[in-house]
């Protein structure tokens, strides 16, 4: 049973996505080559600074265009949603075939449209969930950089291209170091996502109620610029607790990425102060339509995660040093809760003990 028509999602996304900036063939070749080189350079800086080491051999980043990013994310979605697909297949006899067929095509178009929007904005990402490799030789994750978006951003910001590219690589390579250097972290995130999906109420009355709530949320955000988002609108009470845990860990990893980027940057990126100031302005900018879409998709929450997570990491490292902070990667039990991210001292007391804090 297919919950989402994935082929239609890819076709819709690649058809709707806007083309990247105009570049010559030589400019494109140079950008791809430099991003690959800088990703390797950034990885060394990140490992040395974070003191997180791994047996995984370094890999150059995968450089894609906007349609390539859409295809890669559809592959990841298929892996993430596999448990939900299997459960719904068990209930296939309860749902008329025509409803399943039409529903999968509708969601395929919707997913494609969302990905087309995001594909113009994402600079890079560490892809946690890839289709299984039959040979077992490929890495479990993949660092992807979206070359057209990086080039477009550096032009809009009017910043030094090489400096900006290395700065972006520092953030994204931090995610690769996190998930390859902390062996349990990937499966923890995947387990929480699976638990979130399987906590859904799949009976028809509940589904219709969730859709009604989603429609109310869209109206509130679009017409009155409310604060809701679609994820909050359709989640069950059981999912709320799981989402809090997911939000906490993603706030940590995103904030850690921003912290490392800004801590390493001054030593290796000469124009980092100019880049950070302009990039912050870019994050906060956007017209009403852009702000509305960000609210609906929960992207404004992601912007807050960068700031909250970075403030938490900064506070802990200032108090107990990098070695003390790295206790955070010991196990799922040492990860901070959302409340502890807002109160770093409480995490230090719980995990490190009161003696770890300065008098």
C-alpha positions, 0 to 999 in steps of 0.5 A: 500500500502506498500512502504517498505517490512518491513518483508524483511527489518527485515529478511535482517538486521538480516541475514547480521548483524555481531554477537556480541562479544563472552561472556559466558552466565553468562557474558551476564546475568551480563551485562544485569542486570547491565545495567538495574540497571545503567540506573535507577541510571543514570536517578536520576543523570540526573534529579538532574543535569538538573533540568528537572522533569516529572510525568512519573515514572522511567522505567528500560531500555530495553536491546536488542541484535543486531537483537533486535535493528533492529526489534525495529527500523523497528517498529519505521520506520513504525510509522514515515512513516505512513503519507507517506504510507497513501498518496501513498495509495491514489495514488495507481491507478497511479502506476502499481502493479508490480512496487509497489511490486518490489519497496517495496522489493528493499527498504526492502533489502536496509533498512535491509542492512543499519540497519545491518550496524548501529546495530553494532555501536549504543550503545543505543537510546531513541525510540521516535516512538513506535506502539500505545499501545491498553491499553494506559498504556505503556510509549510513548517512550522507552530507549534501550541499545544494550548490545553486542555493549556496551560490545564490545566498552568497550573491544576495548577501554580497559576501566572499564566496570561499569564506561563505562556502567554508562557513556553511560547510562548518555547520553541516559538517558538524552534523556529520561529526555528531551522527558518525561520532555518536553511534547511538544518536542516529538510531535514537532519532529514528526510533523517536520518529517511528514512535511518533508516526505509529502513535497516530490514530488512523481510524477515519473519524479521528483522521477527519478531526485532525484534518479539520484542525489542520484547516482551522490552523491554516485559516488562523495563520493565513488570515490572522497571522497566528502562531500555529503550525500543521504538525501541532494541529494534527498530532495526538496527545501521545505524539506531543510528548514524543515531539518534545523529545525530538524537538529537544534533540534537534535543538541541541544538534542545530544549536551545536552546529551554529555554536561550532560554526561561530567558534571555529569561524574566526580562525579559518573564515576571515570575513566571518563577522560580516557573513554572520551579520548579513546571514542573520538579517537574511534569516529574519527577512521575508515577505508576508507569504514567506512568513506564512509558509514558514509558520505553517511548516514549522520553519519558524520553530527551526529558526528558534532552535538555532538560537536556543540550542546555540545559547544552551551549548555556549552556556554549558561550554563556558561553565564546564568546558568542551570535555564536560559538554561532551558528556551530553553524547553519552546516552539518550538519558544525558540528552537535555530536555526542552526545559533544560535547554532553557535552563542549562544549569539544570542539565549540568546539575542532573548530568554532571552533578553540582560540583561541576558548576563554578561557585 
